[in-house]
Amino acid sequence: MKKVCLFLLFSALLVNSASAGNVDTYGIGAKATSLGGAFAAQADNVYAIHYNPAGLTQLKTVAVSAGITALDPKLNAKAYTVESNSMLGTSQLGPANIADDTSICYDPHFGLAVPFAGKFAVGLGLYAPFGFKLEWPQDPARNPAAHDSYDAWYARIAVTPTLAYRVNDKLSLGLGLVLGQSASGAKNKLSQANANLLAAGIGQQLTLMGAPPAYIAGIMQAAQSLANGTIDADLKDDFNYSVNLGLMYRPVQPLTIGLTYRSKASTDLEGDVQYKGSAAQMTALDQLKIFGLNGKAQGTVKDLDAPDQLQLGVRYQLHEKVSIEMDLVWTNWSIVEHETTNFNNPLLGQSHIEKKRDWHDTNQLRMGLEWQATDILALRCGYFYDPTPVPDTTFDTLWADADKKTYSLGAGLNLKNWTIDTAVQYTISEKDRYIGGESETLNASYAGSKTSLNAGGCIWGYSLTVGYQF
């Protein structure tokens, strides 16, 4: 029962989690975070469970650790403009300068490791390997992007039982089973363009049926009045899984090579998707139900799996007290080709929505430097470059992302049985991202009207992890 309560508490905290690298982790454990995530060849604490499970064999006694990362995003979209469309009877929206409203997000982590029988170690981790959270102003008059998305989040929560085995003094192997649950949510305002398109479709049907012009006009006006109502999606899956495989090899004493493979997790997200509006809008929607315009449906989202990753790290002990590590992380984002939503009954006349994603694989370069200044104090710094997987043709505010650089600093205290690690991260977009009307996904939120913007920003991250070795 205690384990169930702990998982539920962790899940509640993760509703407000956020991450960098599109939905990639912002770091698990302050030590690895301060080293820019270049940790596959060091992996000498309980968070080896994620970075390289083979590293658990380095622990000599039972170790437990817990911590939290706080993320403070400051994002913006400048000159956000939607062109007028005479065919749909809509005027230009914007240009508007928009800043995000995302509150500080908290991402907890927990780990436990137990060495036994000289060559074995088991571990258990609880963390979020993927996640993000974005909020923007929801008033379309202030933020035209609210018609695409003004509140979006995604999280995969994982419990990871792990086993590691030291083959000999040079080679260790590890295997972790990642048992997870994914959840996602999004809110957007129905644009006037899409409401007018909906009204035109109904009007065309009624005209072919020979309905009276006055009746057709009334029904079309009811459909047009749905503009600026909210479409709210809240989805999750029951269970998903993946595996972590790790290898750690030390050919000579100063050099360590770490290799980790994290497999794909297939997910099918299900939940309620519903239209919410004013009393007058809900009355209008009731009038339109005979045309298949339901305001609530059960939605199923497919093709939005958590990707597999391969992380290769090389660590070199430059000096007795100084080490450096460089990691290359490949992420198979190209598995996300489409985002497909099916409804059990038509939602606002739609039973199927397919958004093209066409994401690209990425290669992150991560680097970390550690100086053991005294027996008690270690100082660390890190850097990584994180290219976006999202092409211009499918960019939208739901998966807003850009090429980013992340810089990190941190310190660790070793107080006998206790360890205290801290990290500060600063992520900044390499340059403002310009979208000049080429995003099919974004334009679809305005019935095909061209959308343009400049997007950029930064994220501050603060991590604290406390550990105890028995």
ROLO-401170 format. One record per residue: z, x, y of N, C-alpha, C in turn. Coordinates in pm, whole numbers, padded with zeros to 5 digits, always signed. Layout:
# residues N
ZXYZXYZXY/...
//
This chain:
# residues 470
+00000+00082-00120+00000+00000+00000+00000+00086+00126/+00076+00195+00126+00080+00284+00242-00056+00344+00269/-00129+00379+00161-00262+00437+00177-00356+00336+00241/-00345+00208+00199-00429+00103+00256-00400+00087+00404/-00271+00085+00441-00232+00070+00582-00283+00187+00665/-00276+00308+00610-00324+00425+00680-00473+00414+00705/-00546+00370+00605-00692+00356+00620-00726+00252+00725/-00653+00140+00726-00680+00036+00824-00649+00083+00965/-00539+00159+00982-00505+00214+01112-00613+00310+01159/-00658+00395+01069-00763+00492+01101-00891+00419+01142/-00923+00313+01069-01043+00236+01100-01035+00174+01239/-00917+00123+01274-00900+00062+01406-00921+00165+01516/-00871+00286+01497-00890+00391+01596-01037+00427+01609/-01109+00427+01498-01248+00470+01499-01342+00367+01560/-01294+00246+01583-01376+00149+01655-01410+00205+01793/-01327+00294+01844-01350+00353+01976-01394+00497+01967/-01458+00535+01854-01498+00674+01838-01634+00702+01900/-01661+00828+01928-01789+00868+01985-01826+01006+01938/-01954+01038+01946-01999+01168+01898-02120+01217+01974/-02146+01346+01955-02264+01406+02013-02373+01415+01909/-02486+01476+01948-02594+01495+01852-02644+01364+01798/-02673+01269+01892-02710+01135+01854-02591+01067+01788/-02575+01075+01657-02454+01020+01596-02385+01126+01511/-02415+01251+01533-02355+01359+01456-02211+01381+01500/-02132+01449+01416-01992+01473+01447-01975+01563+01569/-01869+01540+01643-01836+01624+01757-01739+01733+01715/-01721+01751+01588-01628+01853+01537-01513+01788+01465/-01473+01847+01354-01361+01796+01275-01259+01909+01264/-01148+01894+01335-01049+02001+01343-01076+02088+01465/-00972+02113+01544-00991+02185+01671-01038+02328+01651/-01000+02393+01540-01042+02531+01519-01193+02539+01503/-01249+02458+01414-01394+02458+01396-01466+02413+01522/-01408+02317+01594-01469+02268+01717-01478+02378+01822/-01370+02457+01836-01369+02565+01936-01470+02674+01904/-01510+02684+01778-01610+02782+01735-01751+02723+01734/-01768+02612+01803-01901+02551+01810-01947+02491+01679/-01854+02463+01588-01891+02411+01457-01951+02514+01364/-01951+02641+01407-01999+02751+01320-01884+02789+01228/-01872+02719+01115-01750+02729+01034-01779+02729+00884/-01906+02724+00845-01938+02715+00702-01901+02842+00626/-01901+02957+00694-01870+03083+00627-01725+03127+00649/-01651+03052+00731-01508+03079+00748-01427+02975+00672/-01435+02850+00710-01380+02736+00635-01247+02768+00568/-01152+02819+00647-01026+02866+00590-00909+02773+00616/-00937+02645+00647-00829+02547+00658-00871+02419+00585/-00793+02314+00597-00818+02194+00516-00951+02127+00550/-01007+02153+00669-01133+02088+00706-01255+02157+00646/-01227+02255+00560-01332+02304+00470-01389+02188+00389/-01312+02084+00370-01356+01964+00299-01491+01917+00352/-01511+01929+00484-01638+01889+00545-01733+02008+00561/-01684+02118+00617-01772+02228+00656-01820+02311+00537/-01734+02331+00439-01772+02401+00316-01658+02387+00216/-01667+02293+00121-01556+02268+00029-01516+02390-00053/-01605+02488-00070-01569+02609-00144-01460+02688-00072/-01448+02669+00060-01349+02744+00137-01206+02707+00105/-01181+02595+00038-01044+02556+00003-00975+02659-00086/-01052+02739-00159-00990+02838-00248-00921+02950-00170/-00942+02958-00040-00876+03060+00041-00731+03026+00073/-00695+02897+00056-00559+02854+00086-00466+02890-00029/-00353+02950+00003-00259+02997-00099-00144+02901-00124/-00117+02813-00028-00009+02716-00044-00057+02578-00003/+00023+02476-00033-00011+02340+00007-00017+02332+00159/-00123+02269+00211-00142+02259+00355-00179+02116+00392/-00124+02070+00504-00154+01937+00556-00185+01951+00704/-00274+01868+00754-00317+01881+00893-00359+01745+00947/-00336+01724+01078-00379+01602+01144-00408+01633+01289/-00500+01558+01346-00533+01583+01486-00619+01473+01543/-00660+01494+01668-00739+01394+01737-00831+01463+01837/-00948+01405+01858-01041+01449+01959-01062+01337+02060/-01050+01368+02188-01077+01272+02295-01207+01310+02363/-01295+01213+02381-01428+01237+02439-01447+01152+02564/-01492+01215+02670-01509+01148+02798-01654+01165+02844/-01742+01068+02812-01883+01081+02851-01906+01040+02996/-01997+01110+03060-02040+01076+03196-02193+01082+03196/-02254+00966+03166-02399+00958+03148-02461+00875+03260/-02590+00894+03282-02656+00819+03387-02803+00797+03353/-02856+00690+03409-02999+00661+03402-03044+00634+03545/-03128+00720+03596-03171+00710+03736-03310+00647+03745/-03330+00573+03854-03459+00508+03881-03507+00423+03764/-03414+00346+03704-03450+00259+03592-03534+00143+03647/-03659+00134+03602-03754+00038+03658-03830-00031+03547/-03841-00162+03558-03926-00242+03468-04035-00306+03553/-04160-00279+03519-04272-00329+03599-04281-00482+03593/-04333-00539+03700-04358-00683+03701-04470-00717+03602/-04471-00841+03556-04571-00886+03460-04618-01026+03500/-04735-01032+03561-04785-01160+03613-04812-01260+03500/-04852-01211+03382-04879-01300+03270-04753-01371+03223/-04638-01302+03237-04511-01361+03194-04435-01422+03312/-04487-01405+03432-04421-01461+03550-04292-01391+03585/-04286-01258+03562-04163-01182+03593-04191-01080+03702/-04094-01059+03789-04104-00961+03896-04043-00829+03852/-04065-00725+03931-04013-00591+03898-03861-00591+03898/-03804-00519+03803-03659-00496+03797-03633-00351+03837/-03536-00330+03928-03506-00196+03973-03602-00154+04084/-03606-00023+04117-03534+00086+04048-03384+00081+04072/-03309+00113+03968-03163+00112+03975-03109+00242+03919/-03004+00292+03981-02931+00408+03930-02806+00358+03859/-02792+00395+03732-02687+00337+03646-02599+00447+03590/-02469+00428+03597-02374+00520+03533-02303+00446+03420/-02273+00516+03313-02210+00449+03198-02067+00407+03230/-02019+00307+03158-01883+00256+03172-01797+00291+03051/-01842+00384+02970-01771+00416+02846-01633+00473+02877/-01530+00413+02818-01395+00465+02836-01375+00587+02747/-01266+00659+02767-01236+00775+02683-01225+00729+02537/-01293+00799+02449-01299+00761+02308-01215+00857+02225/-01152+00806+02121-01061+00886+02039-01108+00889+01894/-01110+01009+01838-01161+01030+01702-01058+01110+01623/-00977+01047+01538-00874+01119+01462-00929+01186+01338/-00854+01283+01286-00891+01349+01160-00765+01389+01085/-00776+01393+00953-00661+01425+00867-00711+01501+00745/-00633+01598+00698-00671+01672+00578-00551+01721+00500/-00569+01735+00369-00465+01784+00278-00531+01871+00174/-00469+01985+00143-00522+02075+00039-00408+02127-00048/-00436+02135-00179-00337+02180-00276-00401+02281-00371/-00368+02410-00360-00417+02508-00458-00337+02499-00588/-00401+02528-00701-00327+02526-00828-00399+02614-00931/-00326+02656-01028-00379+02733-01142-00451+02860-01101/-00418+02914-00986-00472+03043-00945-00612+03039-00888/-00702+02961-00950-00842+02962-00908-00893+02827-00857/-00810+02724-00859-00854+02591-00821-00783+02544-00695/-00847+02449-00628-00783+02380-00516-00841+02239-00507/-00757+02144-00474-00804+02007-00448-00771+01973-00304/-00850+01883-00248-00827+01844-00110-00862+01699-00088/-00814+01647+00023-00845+01510+00062-00860+01507+00213/-00971+01453+00259-00995+01443+00403-01020+01299+00445/-00986+01268+00569-01008+01137+00627-01060+01159+00768/-01186+01121+00792-01248+01153+00920-01376+01071+00936/-01445+01092+01048-01572+01023+01075-01684+01125+01082/-01767+01138+00978-01876+01236+00981-01988+01198+01077/-02001+01070+01111-02101+01025+01207-02041+00915+01294/-02079+00912+01422-02032+00804+01507-02073+00822+01652/-02076+00710+01726-02099+00716+01870-02050+00586+01933/-02032+00590+02064-01992+00472+02141-02051+00485+02281/-02122+00381+02328-02179+00381+02462-02161+00244+02526/-02114+00243+02649-02103+00119+02726-02167+00139+02862/-02241+00036+02906-02305+00036+03037-02268-00094+03108/-02286-00103+03241-02259-00229+03310-02339-00342+03248/-02277-00461+03233-02344-00570+03164-02414-00668+03258/-02398-00652+03388-02463-00739+03484-02608-00693+03503/-02707-00773+03462-02848-00730+03475-02889-00703+03620/-02823-00769+03716-02857-00746+03856-02820-00603+03897/-02716-00553+03838-02671-00416+03865-02736-00317+03770/-02764-00363+03648-02813-00276+03542-02924-00345+03463/-03051-00326+03501-03161-00387+03425-03164-00345+03278/-03104-00228+03247-03101-00180+03109-03013-00267+03019/-02933-00356+03078-02851-00447+02997-02937-00535+02909/-03065-00553+02947-03155-00632+02863-03193-00559+02735/-03174-00428+02734-03200-00350+02612-03069-00333+02534/-02965-00282+02599-02833-00269+02537-02733-00230+02644/-02615-00295+02645-02510-00253+02737-02381-00214+02665/-02375-00237+02536-02258-00198+02458-02305-00171+02315/-02290-00047+02269-02338-00012+02135-02244+00089+02072/-02222+00077+01943-02139+00174+01873-02177+00179+01726/-02145+00293+01666-02170+00315+01524-02065+00412+01473/-02014+00388+01354-01920+00482+01294-01930+00477+01143/-01923+00593+01082-01906+00602+00938-01770+00666+00913/-01681+00593+00848-01548+00642+00815-01550+00690+00670/-01491+00807+00645-01502+00866+00511-01368+00917+00461/-01343+00892+00333-01234+00955+00259-01300+01049+00158/-01256+01176+00157-01330+01277+00082-01241+01354-00016/-01224+01307-00140-01157+01388-00241-01245+01507-00281/-01186+01624-00292-01263+01748-00307-01200+01840-00410/-01285+01912-00484-01240+02012-00581-01313+02143-00554/-01238+02254-00552-01298+02386-00532-01254+02481-00643/-01340+02577-00677-01313+02672-00785-01355+02812-00743/-01265+02908-00756-01296+03047-00725-01344+03114-00852/-01474+03144-00857-01535+03205-00975-01484+03348-00993/-01483+03424-00884-01429+03559-00883-01394+03594-00738/-01363+03719-00713-01320+03759-00579-01431+03745-00475/-01555+03732-00519-01667+03725-00425-01725+03584-00410/-01711+03501-00511-01782+03374-00514-01689+03256-00537/-01703+03151-00454-01632+03025-00473-01730+02909-00462/-01700+02800-00533-01782+02680-00532-01696+02559-00500/-01756+02457-00442-01680+02337-00409-01765+02212-00417/-01698+02099-00447-01764+01970-00458-01673+01863-00400/-01727+01782-00307-01653+01671-00251-01729+01542-00265/-01658+01434-00296-01716+01301-00304-01676+01226-00177/-01775+01188-00097-01748+01125+00032-01760+00974+00016/-01646+00905+00018-01643+00760+00001-01628+00697+00138/-01729+00622+00181-01731+00578+00319-01758+00431+00340/-01739+00392+00464-01778+00260+00511-01838+00278+00649/-01951+00213+00673-02018+00223+00803-02012+00089+00874/-02005+00095+01006-02002-00026+01088-02079+00001+01216/-02138-00105+01271-02218-00090+01391-02213-00218+01472/-02230-00204+01602-02233-00321+01688-02319-00295+01809/-02374-00402+01868-02455-00389+01988-02457-00522+02063/-02467-00511+02195-02480-00629+02281-02590-00604+02383/-02669-00708+02407-02770-00699+02512-02791-00836+02574/-02847-00838+02694-02879-00962+02764-03027-00996+02738/-03053-01119+02702-03192-01163+02680-03266-01156+02814/-03376-01083+02818-03451-01067+02944-03528-01194+02977/-03557-01210+03107-03636-01325+03150-03775-01318+03090/-03829-01197+03076-03962-01181+03017-03966-01235+02874/-03864-01201+02793-03863-01249+02654-03833-01398+02648/-03750-01449+02740-03725-01593+02744-03852-01669+02782/-03928-01614+02877-04055-01678+02916-04157-01673+02803/-04158-01561+02729-04249-01549+02615-04213-01650+02507/-04083-01668+02486-04035-01767+02390-04078-01908+02432/-04060-01937+02561-04098-02069+02613-04248-02092+02599/-04328-01988+02625-04473-02002+02615-04516-02033+02472/-04450-01969+02375-04483-01994+02235-04453-02137+02194/-04338-02189+02239-04303-02328+02206-04398-02424+02277/-04429-02393+02403-04521-02479+02478-04657-02487+02414/-04704-02374+02360-04835-02372+02293-04833-02460+02169/-04723-02452+02093-04711-02535+01973-04712-02683+02009/-04637-02720+02112-04627-02861+02150-04760-02913+02205/-04832-02827+02274-04962-02867+02327-05058-02898+02212/-05059-02812+02110-05145-02835+01993-05106-02963+01920/-04978-02999+01928-04930-03121+01863-04957-03245+01948/-05002-03221+02072-05034-03335+02159-04913-03396+02226/-04805-03321+02244-04685-03373+02309-04712-03400+02457/-04641-03494+02518-04660-03526+02661-04630-03404+02749/-04706-03381+02855-04685-03266+02942-04544-03257+03000/-04486-03373+03037-04351-03371+03095-04249-03322+02992/-04266-03365+02867-04174-03319+02762-04191-03169+02738/-04316-03124+02737-04342-02980+02717-04277-02899+02828/-04292-02944+02952-04234-02872+03066-04082-02865+03055/-04018-02973+03012-03872-02975+02997-03824-02879+02890/-03895-02878+02778-03857-02788+02668-03877-02642+02709/-03988-02614+02777-04013-02477+02821-03908-02432+02922/-03867-02523+03010-03763-02489+03107-03630-02459+03037/-03600-02535+02931-03478-02510+02855-03481-02372+02792/-03597-02332+02736-03610-02199+02674-03598-02089+02779/-03661-02110+02896-03653-02009+03002-03511-01991+03054/-03432-02097+03047-03294-02090+03099-03202-02004+03013/-03249-01964+02892-03165-01880+02805-03157-01736+02854/-03240-01700+02953-03241-01563+03005-03102-01523+03055/-03067-01399+03029-02940-01336+03068-02820-01381+02984/-02845-01463+02881-02741-01485+02781-02728-01360+02695/-02617-01350+02623-02585-01230+02544-02622-01247+02397/-02685-01146+02340-02705-01139+02195-02609-01034+02142/-02519-01077+02056-02406-00995+02010-02417-00974+01859/-02425-00847+01817-02433-00814+01674-02310-00734+01634/-02249-00772+01522-02132-00702+01469-02152-00689+01319/-02180-00566+01271-02226-00545+01134-02147-00435+01065/-02138-00443+00933-02077-00335+00855-02124-00346+00711/-02106-00238+00635-02130-00244+00492-01996-00238+00419/-01997-00272+00292-01873-00273+00215-01835-00133+00168/-01936-00053+00133-01907+00077+00072-02034+00161+00069/-02019+00290+00094-02130+00383+00073-02071+00517+00028/-02155+00603-00021-02104+00731-00071-02208+00840-00052/-02159+00963-00054-02244+01082-00052-02162+01194-00114/-02220+01313-00121-02149+01428-00177-02161+01547-00082/-02059+01631-00086-02061+01760-00018-02057+01870-00123/-02153+01959-00118-02158+02074-00209-02144+02202-00127/-02060+02294-00174-02040+02416-00098-02040+02541-00183/-02085+02649-00122-02085+02781-00185-02039+02882-00081/-01948+02970-00121-01904+03077-00032-01913+03210-00108/-01982+03307-00048-02007+03434-00116-01976+03548-00021/-01900+03646-00069-01863+03763+00010-01915+03889-00062/-02039+03932-00032-02097+04047-00102-02024+04177-00071/-01980+04193+00054-01899+04306+00096-01788+04251+00184/-01681+04327+00200-01561+04275+00263-01583+04217+00403/-01661+04282+00492-01673+04225+00628-01766+04105+00638/-01847+04080+00535-01953+03979+00544-01926+03862+00450/-01937+03739+00505-01924+03618+00425-02041+03526+00453/-02095+03468+00348-02206+03373+00360-02158+03237+00307/-02179+03135+00386-02141+03000+00345-02261+02907+00346/-02272+02824+00245-02382+02729+00235-02326+02593+00195/-02359+02490+00273-02308+02356+00248-02422+02255+00251/-02422+02166+00153-02517+02055+00153-02438+01925+00156/-02470+01840+00255-02410+01708+00264-02521+01605+00242/-02506+01524+00139-02616+01436+00100-02622+01310+00186/-02734+01240+00173-02757+01115+00245-02663+01006+00195/-02623+00917+00286-02547+00797+00248-02632+00675+00281/-02671+00600+00180-02752+00480+00200-02663+00364+00241/-02704+00292+00345-02622+00182+00396-02707+00058+00416/-02647-00059+00391-02701-00189+00428-02594-00260+00509/-02616-00271+00638-02517-00332+00728-02540-00481+00736/-02432-00559+00723-02443-00704+00728-02336-00760+00822/-02368-00873+00884-02271-00937+00971-02336-01043+01058/-02258-01095+01152-02304-01202+01239-02380-01147+01358/-02490-01212+01389-02565-01188+01513-02576-01323+01582/-02530-01332+01707-02529-01463+01772-02561-01455+01920/-02613-01567+01969-02641-01581+02112-02519-01644+02177/-02478-01589+02291-02365-01643+02366-02407-01661+02511/-02383-01779+02565-02422-01805+02703-02327-01902+02770/-02367-01948+02887-02287-02046+02962-02294-02181+02892/-02213-02276+02938-02214-02410+02879-02353-02473+02891/-02418-02453+03007-02552-02509+03026-02653-02444+02932/-02640-02313+02910-02731-02243+02819-02711-02288+02675/-02586-02308+02635-02560-02352+02498-02610-02494+02475/-02604-02578+02581-02660-02714+02572-02812-02706+02555/-02874-02617+02632-03019-02598+02621-03056-02549+02481/-02975-02460+02425-03003-02407+02291-02993-02516+02187/-02896-02608+02201-02884-02720+02109-03011-02806+02112/-03068-02821+02231-03190-02898+02248-03309-02832+02179/-03303-02698+02164-03415-02621+02107-03403-02596+01957/-03294-02637+01895-03273-02607+01754-03380-02670+01665/-03438-02782+01708-03542-02846+01627-03667-02760+01619/-03676-02658+01708-03789-02565+01705-03753-02433+01636/-03643-02433+01563-03602-02313+01489-03529-02210+01572/-03478-02249+01690-03406-02155+01776-03255-02166+01752/-03211-02110+01639-03069-02109+01608-02999-02004+01692/-02872-02030+01725-02796-01937+01806-02710-01843+01727/-02707-01858+01594-02623-01772+01511-02689-01752+01376/-02683-01629+01326-02743-01600+01195-02668-01484+01130/-02684-01476+01001-02634-01361+00926-02744-01256+00923/-02714-01139+00978-02815-01035+00985-02788-00923+00886/-02894-00863+00835-02886-00747+00747-02975-00637+00803/-02915-00521+00832-02990-00409+00887-03011-00306+00777/-03136-00269+00753-03171-00168+00654-03236-00048+00722/-03253+00058+00646-03325+00178+00690-03253+00256+00798/-03120+00238+00808-03043+00312+00907-02936+00393+00834/-02982+00484+00746-02892+00561+00661-02837+00683+00734/-02719+00729+00690-02664+00855+00739-02739+00969+00670/-02797+01062+00745-02889+01161+00687-02819+01273+00611/-02894+01341+00526-02842+01460+00460-02855+01579+00554/-02768+01679+00530-02763+01799+00614-02749+01923+00527/-02802+02033+00574-02786+02163+00511-02735+02259+00617/-02622+02322+00590-02561+02414+00686-02546+02552+00622/-02608+02651+00684-02600+02789+00638-02528+02872+00744/-02421+02940+00703-02344+03020+00797-02328+03164+00749/-02328+03256+00845-02303+03398+00817-02192+03444+00911/-02085+03496+00853-01971+03544+00932-01955+03693+00909/-01930+03766+01018-01913+03910+01007-01786+03951+01080/-01705+04032+01012-01581+04083+01070-01613+04211+01146/-01635+04195+01278-01672+04310+01360-01563+04414+01368/-01439+04365+01364-01321+04449+01381-01208+04379+01308/-01101+04447+01287-00987+04387+01217-00943+04257+01283/-00962+04248+01416-00914+04131+01489-01027+04047+01550/-01151+04085+01528-01263+04014+01591-01367+03977+01484/-01406+03850+01484-01512+03804+01392-01611+03717+01467/-01732+03715+01416-01838+03634+01475-01909+03559+01364/-01952+03436+01394-02025+03357+01294-02142+03287+01361/-02250+03276+01286-02369+03203+01330-02411+03109+01218/-02430+02981+01253-02471+02880+01156-02600+02813+01201/-02679+02774+01103-02797+02692+01126-02778+02562+01049/-02787+02448+01121-02766+02318+01059-02895+02236+01067/-02952+02206+00952-03070+02121+00944-03025+01979+00911/-03075+01880+00987-03042+01740+00963-03169+01661+00939/-03170+01585+00831-03289+01512+00787-03301+01377+00858/-03312+01381+00992-03322+01258+01069-03452+01182+01041/-03551+01247+00983-03679+01180+00962-03671+01066+00860/-03557+01053+00791-03541+00938+00702-03532+00807+00782/-03497+00819+00912-03487+00699+00996-03623+00674+01060/-03707+00600+00990-03841+00568+01039-03844+00433+01110/-03765+00340+01061-03758+00207+01119-03613+00158+01116/-03585+00062+01200-03458-00011+01194-03494-00158+01172/-03470-00205+01052-03518-00337+01011-03403-00436+01003/-03416-00549+01071-03313-00653+01068-03375-00781+01014/-03314-00838+00911-03355-00966+00855-03244-01068+00877/-03281-01193+00907-03184-01300+00930-03197-01407+00822/-03083-01465+00784-03086-01569+00681-03144-01699+00735/-03139-01718+00866-03214-01826+00931-03262-01774+01066/-03369-01830+01121-03427-01773+01243-03328-01771+01359/-03311-01656+01421-03226-01642+01539-03318-01641+01661/-03304-01743+01745-03394-01761+01860-03540-01752+01815/-03566-01812+01700-03702-01820+01649-03749-01700+01570/-03664-01598+01554-03706-01477+01481-03627-01465+01351/-03700-01440+01243-03634-01419+01113-03639-01272+01071/-03716-01192+01144-03733-01051+01106-03762-00970+01233/-03689-00863+01252-03713-00771+01364-03725-00630+01307/-03831-00563+01341-03847-00424+01297-03872-00336+01418/-03778-00245+01442-03792-00150+01552-03836-00015+01495/-03942+00036+01550-03986+00169+01510-03889+00274+01565/-03849+00370+01480-03760+00478+01524-03832+00613+01518/-03890+00645+01404-03973+00766+01391-03899+00891+01438/-03771+00905+01397-03692+01021+01438-03742+01147+01370/-03713+01262+01431-03757+01391+01381-03637+01470+01326/-03664+01553+01226-03561+01645+01177-03521+01741+01289/-03396+01787+01285-03348+01880+01387-03286+02004+01323/-03287+02112+01399-03220+02236+01361-03124+02275+01474/-02996+02273+01444-02895+02314+01541-02859+02460+01517/-02851+02536+01624-02803+02674+01617-02661+02675+01672/-02565+02717+01588-02424+02718+01626-02369+02861+01617/-02287+02898+01715-02229+03032+01718-02082+03024+01758/-02000+03109+01696-01859+03113+01728-01804+03255+01724/-01709+03284+01812-01644+03415+01821-01494+03395+01822/-01422+03473+01740-01276+03461+01732-01212+03598+01749/-01109+03601+01834-01031+03723+01858-00885+03695+01829/-00831+03767+01730-00689+03754+01697-00613+03843+01794/-00578+03788+01910-00519+03866+02018-00383+03924+01980/-00300+03845+01912-00170+03890+01862-00150+03828+01724/-00038+03859+01661-00010+03798+01531+00005+03646+01543/+00038+03600+01661+00063+03458+01682-00057+03387+01743/-00127+03455+01834-00229+03390+01917-00371+03433+01880/-00458+03335+01861-00602+03359+01843-00678+03288+01953/-00777+03356+02010-00863+03299+02113-01004+03283+02058/-01070+03172+02093-01200+03139+02034-01296+03083+02138/-01424+03101+02112-01527+03039+02195-01647+03007+02107/-01728+02915+02153-01843+02875+02073-01955+02816+02157/-02067+02799+02094-02185+02742+02161-02276+02683+02053/-02340+02570+02085-02450+02526+01999-02553+02448+02077/-02675+02461+02030-02788+02390+02089-02826+02277+01996/-02840+02157+02052-02859+02038+01971-02981+01959+02021/-03098+01981+01961-03217+01906+02003-03209+01761+01958/-03265+01672+02037-03261+01530+02001-03362+01498+01891/-03326+01408+01799-03425+01362+01700-03510+01246+01752/-03475+01191+01870-03539+01068+01919-03660+01100+02005/-03780+01060+01963-03900+01086+02044-03909+00991+02163/-03992+01027+02261-04008+00943+02380-04057+00803+02344/-04140+00792+02240-04203+00664+02206-04105+00562+02151/-03984+00606+02107-03886+00511+02054-03750+00524+02123/-03746+00593+02235-03621+00606+02310-03577+00468+02360/-03445+00441+02353-03389+00321+02415-03242+00347+02447/-03177+00252+02511-03037+00273+02551-02940+00252+02435/-02987+00197+02325-02903+00184+02207-02877+00320+02143/-02982+00403+02134-02971+00538+02078-03011+00639+02186/-02945+00631+02302-02977+00721+02414-02938+00863+02376/-03033+00956+02382-03005+01093+02342-03104+01186+02410/-03064+01313+02422-03149+01415+02484-03114+01550+02424/-03196+01651+02449-03162+01787+02407-03036+01832+02483/-02942+01890+02411-02812+01920+02470-02765+02063+02437/-02682+02114+02527-02613+02240+02504-02463+02212+02510/-02388+02272+02416-02244+02252+02412-02173+02387+02415/-02077+02399+02506-01996+02520+02521-01852+02483+02487/-01782+02573+02421-01645+02543+02379-01553+02663+02394/-01427+02634+02422-01320+02733+02429-01200+02676+02354/-01120+02765+02296-01003+02716+02225-00904+02827+02196/-00787+02785+02151-00681+02879+02115-00607+02825+01994/-00553+02917+01915-00473+02879+01799-00342+02953+01797/-00234+02882+01764-00101+02942+01752-00058+02935+01606/-00012+03048+01553+00038+03056+01416+00187+03081+01422/+00266+02976+01401+00412+02982+01416+00476+02964+01279/+00475+03072+01200+00527+03070+01063+00453+02962+00983/+00518+02853+00950+00455+02750+00868+00363+02658+00948/+00380+02659+01080+00305+02567+01164+00183+02635+01227/+00075+02558+01242-00040+02603+01320-00073+02494+01422/-00106+02538+01543-00147+02446+01649-00279+02498+01705/-00384+02418+01694-00515+02457+01742-00561+02361+01851/-00626+02417+01953-00677+02337+02064-00823+02374+02089/-00894+02284+02152-01034+02311+02188-01073+02225+02307/-01157+02281+02392-01220+02208+02502-01370+02228+02488/-01445+02119+02494-01591+02124+02483-01656+02066+02607/-01769+02122+02643-01849+02066+02752-01993+02059+02704/-02045+01937+02696-02183+01915+02654-02264+01866+02773/-02379+01925+02794-02465+01884+02905-02609+01875+02856/-02680+01775+02904-02821+01762+02868-02897+01880+02927/-02990+01933+02850-03064+02051+02893-03140+02024+03023/-03194+01905+03034-03259+01859+03156-03266+01707+03149/-03285+01644+03265-03301+01500+03264-03421+01460+03179/-03402+01355+03102-03510+01308+03016-03589+01199+03088/-03719+01220+03103-03803+01124+03174-03881+01038+03074/-03867+00908+03089-03944+00812+03010-04032+00737+03110/-04162+00746+03091-04255+00690+03189-04335+00572+03139/-04276+00488+03057-04345+00369+03008-04397+00382+02867/-04376+00500+02803-04433+00522+02669-04344+00472+02556/-04220+00430+02586-04130+00387+02479-04161+00244+02435/-04221+00230+02319-04252+00098+02264-04124+00019+02238/-04021+00088+02192-03895+00022+02158-03828-00033+02283/-03825+00046+02389-03763+00002+02514-03844-00109+02579/-03976-00095+02581-04062-00197+02643-04050-00333+02575/-04021-00331+02444-04011-00457+02370-03898-00545+02421/-03798-00485+02484-03687-00563+02539-03730-00645+02659/-03848-00614+02714-03901-00685+02830-04040-00742+02797/-04057-00780+02671-04182-00841+02622-04302-00753+02649/-04284-00623+02641-04394-00529+02656-04412-00472+02794/-04335-00516+02892-04345-00462+03028-04302-00316+03028/-04374-00230+03102-04346-00087+03099-04214-00054+03168/-04138+00035+03104-04006+00074+03153-04004+00224+03178/-03946+00265+03290-03936+00408+03321-03796+00441+03369/-03754+00566+03347-03622+00611+03388-03611+00762+03374/-03509+00818+03438-03465+00956+03415-03324+00949+03362/-03298+01010+03246-03165+01002+03183-03105+01141+03167/-02975+01150+03185-02904+01277+03167-02754+01253+03169/-02678+01363+03177-02534+01351+03184-02462+01459+03107/-02332+01439+03093-02248+01537+03023-02136+01465+02949/-02071+01537+02858-01956+01484+02784-01850+01594+02777/-01729+01560+02817-01614+01649+02799-01540+01609+02671/-01498+01708+02595-01423+01682+02472-01297+01766+02466/-01188+01706+02417-01060+01775+02406-01002+01749+02267/-00969+01856+02196-00921+01842+02059-00786+01910+02040/-00703+01847+01960-00573+01903+01922-00552+01878+01774/-00518+01984+01699-00492+01972+01556-00363+02049+01523/-00276+01982+01450-00149+02044+01409-00146+02050+01256/-00114+02168+01203-00108+02187+01058+00023+02245+01011/+00054+02223+00883+00177+02277+00825+00146+02326+00684/+00189+02448+00655+00174+02506+00522+00311+02518+00455/+00323+02461+00337+00452+02457+00268+00481+02589+00197/
//
